[in-house]
Amino acid sequence: MTAQLINGNLLSQTIRADVAKRAAALTARGRQPGLAVVLVGDNPASQVYVRNKVKACEDNGLHSVMEKYDGDMTEAALLARIDALNKDPKIHGILVQLPLPAHIDAHKVIEAIAPEKDVDGFHVSNAGLLMTGQPLFRPCTPYGVMKMLESIDYPVRGANAVVVGASNIVGKPQAMLLLQAGATVTICNSKTRDLGAHTRRADILVVATGKRNLVTADMVKPGAVVIDVGMNRDDNGKLCGDVDFEKTKEVAGWITPVPGGVGPMTITMLLVNTIEAAERT
Ligand SMILES: Nc1nc2c(c(=O)[nH]1)N[C@@H](CN(C=O)c1ccc(C(=O)N[C@@H](CCC(=O)O)C(=O)O)cc1)CN2
């Protein structure tokens, strides 16, 4: 039987409608939620993502400021901009699009963002709060994945969850959110031996490696939920994930497409985090 699709565009519509209501209520009280989006350099994928973030703000009643800088911007200049945004009362959320050019220390930049405006949830203090079960901001992609599981009423408690990829922005916070929802979690990485032996035990499989076709149908437990966080291009330049979608959908119970799956949910949860930041002020 073919898997059911978890449509990130459709789910986003419902969540964004609620965001728009909350934004309108805040605006009526003179506190329109504001997001600053900072992009350094000309990475083509990043340009698409930041454009989509700004458009999502516009469409849902949030104020946004797009700051674009050349790839040779110095780290000191970027830190000075963040300092100014930290102090700007119209800005409730700040995000610096990753990756940054190699001469800039991304950790230093993230730590410069005021934790209460860190709507990406990447600051060490937000990572610590998440780890200890008192999240201020959940990182947007893993937060979106949890909403997708909720949307299909999946019983996460007691499930075997396998996360492939251990990045700070997806894999590690994803594992933490699944663990806190009661799953038994395995985190795999690029060095994991016999990856399929782990993935085949997963009731929930989240793949976030950036390697096209890393997960094939034979590596998936029949009926599992397969969440593909990958964002790659195939030989024809078409967007695709880390999972062999066409064959895996014949094995899985639920599967997310690329595009139209986790990607839009990442932007939706950024809006949610920005609203929450504004509501706290
Ligand atoms: N500061 C951050 N940087 C990065 C993050 C992040 O959460 N914060 N995550 C990724 C990229 N990302 C968000 O910025 C992101 C990736 C993909 C999408 C998306 O909507 N994808 C669409 C397809 C878009 C296209 O046409 O190329 C889809 O899947 O349907 C949104 C956000 C790394 N950096």
The ligand as an SDF file (V2000), in Angstrom:
LIG
                    3D

 34 36  0  0  0  0  0  0  0  0999 V2000
   19.2740   30.5780   10.3630 N   0  0  0  0  0  0  0  0  0  0  0  0
   18.9210   29.4030    9.8010 C   0  0  0  0  0  0  0  0  0  0  0  0
   19.6320   28.9250    8.7800 N   0  0  0  0  0  0  0  0  0  0  0  0
   19.2670   27.7310    8.2270 C   0  0  0  0  0  0  0  0  0  0  0  0
   18.1350   27.0320    8.6990 C   0  0  0  0  0  0  0  0  0  0  0  0
   17.4070   27.5720    9.7820 C   0  0  0  0  0  0  0  0  0  0  0  0
   16.4060   26.9980   10.2850 O   0  0  0  0  0  0  0  0  0  0  0  0
   17.8260   28.7720   10.2920 N   0  0  0  0  0  0  0  0  0  0  0  0
   17.7030   25.8660    8.0720 N   0  0  0  0  0  0  0  0  0  0  0  0
   18.2270   25.5280    6.7540 C   0  0  0  0  0  0  0  0  0  0  0  0
   17.5340   26.1610    5.5820 C   0  0  0  0  0  0  0  0  0  0  0  0
   16.1460   26.6050    5.7680 N   0  0  0  0  0  0  0  0  0  0  0  0
   15.8790   27.5930    6.6210 C   0  0  0  0  0  0  0  0  0  0  0  0
   16.4850   28.6170    6.6380 O   0  0  0  0  0  0  0  0  0  0  0  0
   15.1110   26.2120    4.8630 C   0  0  0  0  0  0  0  0  0  0  0  0
   15.2620   25.2170    3.9590 C   0  0  0  0  0  0  0  0  0  0  0  0
   14.2450   24.9140    3.0470 C   0  0  0  0  0  0  0  0  0  0  0  0
   13.0570   25.6180    3.0630 C   0  0  0  0  0  0  0  0  0  0  0  0
   11.9560   25.3970    2.0740 C   0  0  0  0  0  0  0  0  0  0  0  0
   10.9270   26.0120    2.1990 O   0  0  0  0  0  0  0  0  0  0  0  0
   12.1400   24.5460    1.0830 N   0  0  0  0  0  0  0  0  0  0  0  0
   11.1460   24.3790    0.0370 C   0  0  0  0  0  0  0  0  0  0  0  0
   11.8230   24.4470   -1.3030 C   0  0  0  0  0  0  0  0  0  0  0  0
   12.4640   25.7820   -1.5570 C   0  0  0  0  0  0  0  0  0  0  0  0
   13.1270   25.8940   -2.9180 C   0  0  0  0  0  0  0  0  0  0  0  0
   12.3930   26.0930   -3.8810 O   0  0  0  0  0  0  0  0  0  0  0  0
   14.3510   25.7850   -2.9900 O   0  0  0  0  0  0  0  0  0  0  0  0
   10.4240   23.0540    0.2150 C   0  0  0  0  0  0  0  0  0  0  0  0
   10.9930   22.1260    0.8190 O   0  0  0  0  0  0  0  0  0  0  0  0
    9.3050   22.9440   -0.2420 O   0  0  0  0  0  0  0  0  0  0  0  0
   12.8980   26.6090    3.9830 C   0  0  0  0  0  0  0  0  0  0  0  0
   13.9080   26.9050    4.8940 C   0  0  0  0  0  0  0  0  0  0  0  0
   19.7000   25.9270    6.6600 C   0  0  0  0  0  0  0  0  0  0  0  0
   19.9520   27.2140    7.1760 N   0  0  0  0  0  0  0  0  0  0  0  0
  1  2  1  0
  2  3  2  0
  2  8  1  0
  3  4  1  0
  4  5  2  0
  4 34  1  0
  5  6  1  0
  5  9  1  0
  6  7  2  0
  6  8  1  0
  9 10  1  0
 10 11  1  0
 10 33  1  0
 11 12  1  0
 12 13  1  0
 12 15  1  0
 13 14  2  0
 15 16  1  0
 15 32  2  0
 16 17  2  0
 17 18  1  0
 18 19  1  0
 18 31  2  0
 19 20  2  0
 19 21  1  0
 21 22  1  0
 22 23  1  0
 22 28  1  0
 23 24  1  0
 24 25  1  0
 25 26  2  0
 25 27  1  0
 28 29  2  0
 28 30  1  0
 31 32  1  0
 33 34  1  0
M  END
$$$$
